């Protein structure tokens, strides 16, 4: 997907690089898809359990759409992974 031609790393001279939102969303989506697969769930099943549309799950997994903390927590619970792992890859699932 990418950032449509924009650099995904931005920083001021002398400052450490900061990830662009698109890169964070893409990485989080990859982890969400991985957690869903590990749980043996389809996108439809996750959508049903999360009370959302299947297209929302697709958008989150592809990094095309941000999700709120309540839904993030719900998805982590459904997939049995820590929220911190979905967000940053920390505290391995």
Secondary structure, 3 states (H helix, E strand, C coil): CCCCCCCCEECCCCCCCEECHHHHHHHHHHHHHHHHHHCCCCHHHHHHHHCCCHHHHHHHHCCCCCCCHHHHHHHHHHHCCCHHHHHHCCCCC
